[in-house]
C-alpha cells in the first residue's frame, strides 16, 4: 500500500524507528513510512532498538510491535524510552488489544492490521 502525504521532503527531525520481529511486517511498515517521506531506521527487537537509539539522537518517533521475543517486549521498550528519551514519541501496535493503563505517557496504540494513512497521520502529529 502506498500512502501519499503532502510532505515535500523529510528533514533531520523526521526519523522514525520501526521495531518489529516479523521481517515482512517490518518491511511493509518501513516502506510505508519511507513513501510518506520519513527517514526510517529498523530493528528486529528491543535490544537492537535501544542500541540504535543510543547512536541516533535524531529519532523522533518509535513505532513498535508489542509482542516480541527478547529481553523486552514493546511495552518494556516503551517504558525504557520514556525514562531515557522522554522527547521521543511512541506508537505501539499489536494484533491484540492492550489495557490503556499499560500504555506509556502520551503513547498511541494502533491495532493490527493498522491503516497506513492513520499511522502516517499519527506520526506526523507527534513530530509536529
C-alpha positions in Angstrom: 0.0 0.0 0.0 1.4 3.4 -0.9 0.4 6.3 1.2 0.8 9.7 -0.3 1.5 12.6 2.1 1.6 16.3 1.5 5.1 16.3 3.0 7.7 17.5 0.4 10.8 16.0 2.0 12.0 14.7 5.2 14.3 16.7 7.4 16.8 15.7 10.1 13.9 15.8 12.6 11.7 13.3 10.8 13.4 10.0 11.7 11.2 7.1 12.7 12.5 3.8 14.2 10.4 0.8 13.3 10.7 -2.2 15.7 9.1 -5.4 14.6 10.3 -9.0 14.8 8.4 -10.3 11.7 10.6 -9.3 8.7 7.8 -9.0 6.2 5.6 -6.9 8.5 8.7 -4.7 9.4 9.5 -4.1 5.8 5.9 -3.2 5.0 6.0 -0.6 7.8 9.3 0.8 6.7 8.2 1.1 3.1 5.0 2.8 4.1 6.8 5.4 6.2 9.5 6.0 3.6 6.9 6.5 0.9 5.4 9.1 3.2 8.7 11.0 3.3 10.2 9.9 6.6 13.7 8.7 7.2 13.4 5.3 8.7 15.6 3.0 10.8 14.6 -0.5 11.6 15.2 -3.0 14.4 14.1 -6.6 14.9 13.8 -6.5 18.7 14.0 -4.1 21.7 17.7 -4.7 22.3 18.6 -3.6 18.8 16.2 -0.7 19.0 18.0 0.6 22.2 21.4 0.3 20.5 20.1 2.3 17.6 18.6 5.0 19.9 21.9 5.4 21.7 23.7 6.2 18.4 20.9 8.0 16.6 19.7 11.0 18.6 17.7 12.2 15.6 15.0 9.6 16.1 11.7 11.4 16.9 9.2 8.5 17.0 9.5 4.8 17.7 6.8 2.6 16.1 6.9 -0.8 17.7 5.1 -4.1 17.9 4.1 -5.1 21.4 4.8 -8.8 21.2 8.4 -9.5 20.5 11.0 -12.0 21.7 14.0 -10.9 23.7 14.8 -9.2 26.9 11.9 -6.6 26.5 8.6 -6.6 24.7 7.2 -3.5 23.1 5.7 -2.2 26.3 9.0 -2.7 28.2 10.8 -0.9 25.3 8.3 2.0 25.5 8.8 2.3 29.3 12.6 2.4 28.8 12.3 5.0 26.1 10.1 7.2 28.3 12.7 7.1 31.0 15.8 7.6 28.9 14.5 9.6 26.0 11.3 11.4 27.1 11.2 13.6 24.0 10.7 10.5 21.7 7.1 9.8 20.7 5.8 6.2 20.9 3.4 4.4 18.7 2.7 0.7 19.7 0.9 -1.9 17.6 -0.4 -5.4 18.2 -2.9 -7.9 16.9 -4.3 -8.0 20.4 -5.8 -5.1 22.4 -4.0 -3.9 25.4 -5.3 -2.1 28.5 -5.0 1.7 28.4 -3.1 1.7 31.7 -0.4 -0.4 30.1 0.5 2.4 27.6 3.3 4.8 28.3 2.6 8.5 28.7 1.3 10.1 25.6 1.7 6.9 23.7 -0.6 5.8 20.9 -1.9 2.3 20.2 -2.9 1.0 16.7 -4.5 -2.4 16.4 -3.1 -4.7 13.7 -3.8 -4.6 10.9 -3.3 -0.9 11.1 -4.4 1.6 8.5 -1.3 3.1 6.8 -2.9 6.6 6.5 -3.7 6.6 10.2 -0.1 5.6 11.0 1.4 8.3 8.9 -1.0 10.9 10.3 -0.3 9.8 13.8 3.5 10.1 13.4 3.2 13.5 11.7 1.1 14.7 14.6 3.7 13.5 17.1 6.6 15.1 15.2 4.8 18.4 14.7 
